[in-house]
């Protein structure tokens, strides 16, 4: 079964932008003809939920993460695929514990919605769905808003370039779907936390050129999609 309208997650879009042609086509093929037995978003479900809650609670108590690791280690799944998934979640959470000294979340974080509007560019739907929304107050009482995106897969480590595209699209998402009255998007709130490679990437301030790249690549994707 194929997906008719081009759609990518923001993390996959960033990977697409920095990849060579063969990899780009594979990314589109995998998205157009998804494996019904594999959902990347569900693969790191336990790790994602634990990290989201830790950050949303202000990065003060790692005990629930340690408890989640212990609970996962006690499981005895029978299927090879489930064993791999559980081990991947344990690995992700243990790596995240090593990152805690690098985490500095300004503002007031809260859990992002599991169901969120998409950013559509040239007919390409980009699923952003930030795990954390951050609000705060700037100079002269200015209301600020931003969002944090998590990344777990080790097969594509984020770089400053790819994380920059993610941050730029997250800021576009905030402008389109999160801004309340008298609020402004604050780039410093729009970090990318790559648990897979153990790095925290700061939000990017320069988004205009990056969004032009994103727009051009989305136009290319829309043209390629029918040929995949």
Secondary structure, 3 states (H helix, E strand, C coil): CCCCCCEEEHHHHHHHHHCCHHHHHHHHHHHHCCCCCCCHHHHCHHHHHHHHHHHHCCCCCCHHHHHHHHHHHHCCCCCHHHHHHHHHHHHHHHHHHCCHHHCCCCCEEEECCCCCCCEEECCEEEECCCCEEEEEECHHHCEEEEEEEEECCCCCCCCHHHHHHHHHHHHHHHHHHHCCCCEEECHHHCCEEECCCCEEECCCCCCHHHHHHHHHHHHHHHHHHCCC
